[in-house]
Amino acid sequence: ARQQAENALAQHQAEMAKMQSANYKVVHGDSLWRISGKSEIYGNPYEWPLIYKANHDKIKDADLIFPGQVFAINHSASAADIAAAVKHAKTRGAWSLGKVEASDKAYLAQ
């Protein structure tokens, strides 16, 4: 019984580590909104700023991502981080390609 419990614990820890370090490869037609809305990612499109923040070194403009890019997906964000991401998504304003919005810069600075 002890060995089974240890095996189950090791398996659980491995699964948790895998979830916390998940990656997503962008395909044609994707947007941060669509990616974050996928059930295997966050299941909430308003959480797209979490992807943006975790990958700001790869994403020049949150409105413009490219097929083939690989983004880290943060599955261990705190409730406060999630709330800040959703607030940013809901108050960001209109998008424009090729320009980093001031509100995005402010969000990244948090």
C-alpha positions as CSV (number, residue, x, y, z in Angstrom):
1,A,0.0,0.0,0.0
2,R,2.8,2.4,0.8
3,Q,4.5,1.8,-2.5
4,Q,1.2,2.5,-4.3
5,A,0.8,5.8,-2.4
6,E,4.4,6.8,-3.3
7,N,3.8,6.0,-6.9
8,A,0.6,7.9,-7.0
9,L,2.2,10.9,-5.3
10,A,5.2,10.8,-7.8
11,Q,2.7,10.6,-10.7
12,H,0.7,13.5,-9.4
13,Q,3.8,15.6,-8.9
14,A,5.0,14.9,-12.5
15,E,1.5,15.8,-13.9
16,M,1.5,19.1,-11.9
17,A,5.0,20.0,-13.1
18,K,4.0,19.2,-16.7
19,M,0.9,21.4,-16.4
20,Q,2.9,24.3,-14.9
21,S,5.4,24.2,-17.7
22,A,3.0,23.6,-20.6
23,N,3.7,25.1,-24.1
24,Y,1.4,25.9,-26.9
25,K,2.4,26.2,-30.6
26,V,0.5,28.8,-32.5
27,V,-1.4,27.7,-35.6
28,H,-3.0,29.7,-38.4
29,G,-6.0,31.6,-37.2
30,D,-5.0,31.8,-33.6
31,S,-5.1,34.9,-31.4
32,L,-4.2,35.2,-27.7
33,W,-8.0,35.5,-27.1
34,R,-8.7,32.2,-28.9
35,I,-5.8,30.4,-27.3
36,S,-6.7,31.4,-23.8
37,G,-10.3,30.4,-24.4
38,K,-9.4,26.8,-25.2
39,S,-10.5,24.5,-22.4
40,E,-7.0,22.9,-22.2
41,I,-5.4,26.3,-21.7
42,Y,-7.5,28.5,-19.5
43,G,-11.1,28.1,-20.7
44,N,-11.5,31.9,-20.5
45,P,-10.6,34.2,-23.4
46,Y,-10.3,37.1,-21.0
47,E,-7.2,35.5,-19.5
48,W,-5.2,36.1,-22.7
49,P,-2.9,38.7,-20.9
50,L,-1.4,35.9,-18.9
51,I,0.0,34.4,-22.1
52,Y,1.1,37.8,-23.2
53,K,2.9,38.5,-20.0
54,A,4.6,35.1,-19.8
55,N,5.8,35.5,-23.4
56,H,6.4,39.2,-23.8
57,D,9.9,38.5,-25.0
58,K,8.4,36.7,-28.0
59,I,5.3,38.9,-28.6
60,K,6.0,42.4,-29.8
61,D,2.3,43.3,-30.2
62,A,-0.4,41.4,-28.4
63,D,-2.6,41.8,-31.4
64,L,-0.2,40.1,-33.7
65,I,1.1,36.6,-33.2
66,F,2.4,34.2,-35.8
67,P,2.0,30.5,-36.7
68,G,4.9,28.4,-35.4
69,Q,5.5,30.6,-32.3
70,V,5.7,28.5,-29.1
71,F,4.3,30.1,-26.0
72,A,4.7,29.1,-22.4
73,I,1.4,28.7,-20.6
74,N,1.4,29.6,-17.0
75,H,-1.0,27.3,-15.1
76,S,0.2,28.4,-11.7
77,A,-0.9,32.1,-11.8
78,S,-2.3,33.4,-8.6
79,A,-5.8,34.6,-8.2
80,A,-4.5,38.2,-8.1
81,D,-2.6,37.7,-11.4
82,I,-5.7,36.2,-13.0
83,A,-7.9,39.1,-11.8
84,A,-5.4,41.6,-13.1
85,A,-5.3,39.8,-16.5
86,V,-9.0,39.8,-16.8
87,K,-9.3,43.4,-15.8
88,H,-6.7,44.4,-18.4
89,A,-8.5,42.4,-21.1
90,K,-11.8,44.0,-20.3
91,T,-10.5,47.6,-20.1
92,R,-7.7,47.5,-22.7
93,G,-9.7,49.3,-25.5
94,A,-9.5,48.8,-29.3
95,W,-6.7,46.9,-30.9
96,S,-4.4,48.1,-33.6
97,L,-1.9,46.0,-35.5
98,G,1.8,46.8,-35.3
99,K,1.5,49.2,-32.3
100,V,2.0,48.3,-28.7
101,E,-0.8,49.9,-26.8
102,A,0.2,52.0,-23.7
103,S,-2.2,49.9,-21.6
104,D,-0.3,46.7,-22.6
105,K,3.0,48.3,-21.5
106,A,1.4,49.3,-18.2
107,Y,0.1,45.8,-17.7
108,L,3.5,44.3,-18.4
109,A,5.1,46.6,-15.9
110,Q,2.8,45.4,-13.0
